Each structure stands twice: as C-alpha cells, then as structure tokens.
Amino acid sequence: MEDLVNNLRSIITVIGLLCFLGICYWAFSKHARAGFDEAAQLPLTDDDLPASPAEKEGKTNG
C-alpha cells in the first residue's frame, strides 16, 4: 500500500510539473503576446463612453 501512495505522489508531481511548464510555454509564446499587450494597455485608455441615465441622475445600483 505504501508503494502505491508513493507512486501516486510521483505521478501527481510529474503532472503538476507538466502543467506548470505548459502554462509557462503559453505565457511566453509569441501567439499570446498580442492579447497580453492589449490587456496591459487597458488601464491607460480613456473612458469616452457617455454616462448612463442613472449616473446622470446621481443614482447608483445597490
């Protein structure tokens, strides 16, 4: 029984490592760069949207 538990721990460790490496590959791939660059600029964009009717009247939801 102890061997089974140790084998499961090893398998889970390898699966976790492969998932981590896959996420790192995806995060640093050239394909994902455009989306990350766009998301990085979101806080710097101006909000030129017109105010909603509730905002014009000074009402808030909640």
ZIMOFEN-V815632 format. One record per residue. N is the residue number from 1. SS is DSSP state (hx for helix, st for strand, lp for the rest). PHI is phi in radians with two decimals (999 if undefined). D_FIRST is the distance of its C-alpha to the first C-alpha in Angstrom with 2 decimals. Layout:
n=N ss=SS phi=PHI d_first=D_FIRST
n=N ss=SS phi=PHI d_first=D_FIRST
//
This chain:
n=1 ss=lp phi=999 d_first=0.00
n=2 ss=hx phi=-1.15 d_first=3.79
n=3 ss=hx phi=-1.15 d_first=5.40
n=4 ss=hx phi=-1.09 d_first=5.19
n=5 ss=hx phi=-1.10 d_first=6.52
n=6 ss=hx phi=-1.14 d_first=8.83
n=7 ss=hx phi=-1.15 d_first=9.98
n=8 ss=hx phi=-1.11 d_first=10.83
n=9 ss=hx phi=-1.07 d_first=12.64
n=10 ss=hx phi=-1.13 d_first=14.48
n=11 ss=hx phi=-1.13 d_first=15.51
n=12 ss=hx phi=-1.14 d_first=16.76
n=13 ss=hx phi=-1.12 d_first=18.61
n=14 ss=hx phi=-1.15 d_first=20.28
n=15 ss=hx phi=-1.10 d_first=21.27
n=16 ss=hx phi=-1.10 d_first=22.72
n=17 ss=hx phi=-1.14 d_first=24.62
n=18 ss=hx phi=-1.12 d_first=26.02
n=19 ss=hx phi=-1.12 d_first=27.18
n=20 ss=hx phi=-1.08 d_first=28.82
n=21 ss=hx phi=-1.13 d_first=30.57
n=22 ss=hx phi=-1.13 d_first=31.72
n=23 ss=hx phi=-1.15 d_first=33.22
n=24 ss=hx phi=-1.11 d_first=34.94
n=25 ss=hx phi=-1.08 d_first=36.35
n=26 ss=hx phi=-1.12 d_first=37.66
n=27 ss=hx phi=-1.16 d_first=39.14
n=28 ss=lp phi=-1.79 d_first=41.03
n=29 ss=lp phi=-1.35 d_first=42.11
n=30 ss=hx phi=-1.19 d_first=45.83
n=31 ss=hx phi=-1.11 d_first=45.34
n=32 ss=hx phi=-1.51 d_first=44.17
n=33 ss=hx phi=-1.07 d_first=46.84
n=34 ss=hx phi=-1.06 d_first=49.61
n=35 ss=hx phi=-1.14 d_first=47.68
n=36 ss=hx phi=-1.20 d_first=46.70
n=37 ss=hx phi=-1.12 d_first=50.30
n=38 ss=hx phi=-1.14 d_first=51.59
n=39 ss=hx phi=-1.16 d_first=49.20
n=40 ss=hx phi=-1.20 d_first=50.21
n=41 ss=hx phi=-1.54 d_first=53.83
n=42 ss=hx phi=-0.99 d_first=53.38
n=43 ss=hx phi=-1.16 d_first=54.10
n=44 ss=hx phi=-1.64 d_first=57.27
n=45 ss=lp phi=-1.39 d_first=58.81
n=46 ss=lp phi=-1.45 d_first=61.64
n=47 ss=lp phi=-1.63 d_first=61.35
n=48 ss=lp phi=-1.73 d_first=64.54
n=49 ss=lp phi=-1.36 d_first=63.63
n=50 ss=lp phi=-1.20 d_first=66.24
n=51 ss=lp phi=-1.22 d_first=65.47
n=52 ss=lp phi=-1.31 d_first=64.47
n=53 ss=hx phi=-1.00 d_first=66.97
n=54 ss=hx phi=-1.17 d_first=64.88
n=55 ss=hx phi=-1.22 d_first=64.88
n=56 ss=hx phi=-1.14 d_first=68.62
n=57 ss=hx phi=-1.53 d_first=69.20
n=58 ss=lp phi=1.47 d_first=66.95
n=59 ss=lp phi=-1.58 d_first=64.43
n=60 ss=lp phi=-2.24 d_first=60.69
n=61 ss=lp phi=-1.46 d_first=57.86
n=62 ss=lp phi=2.23 d_first=56.04
//
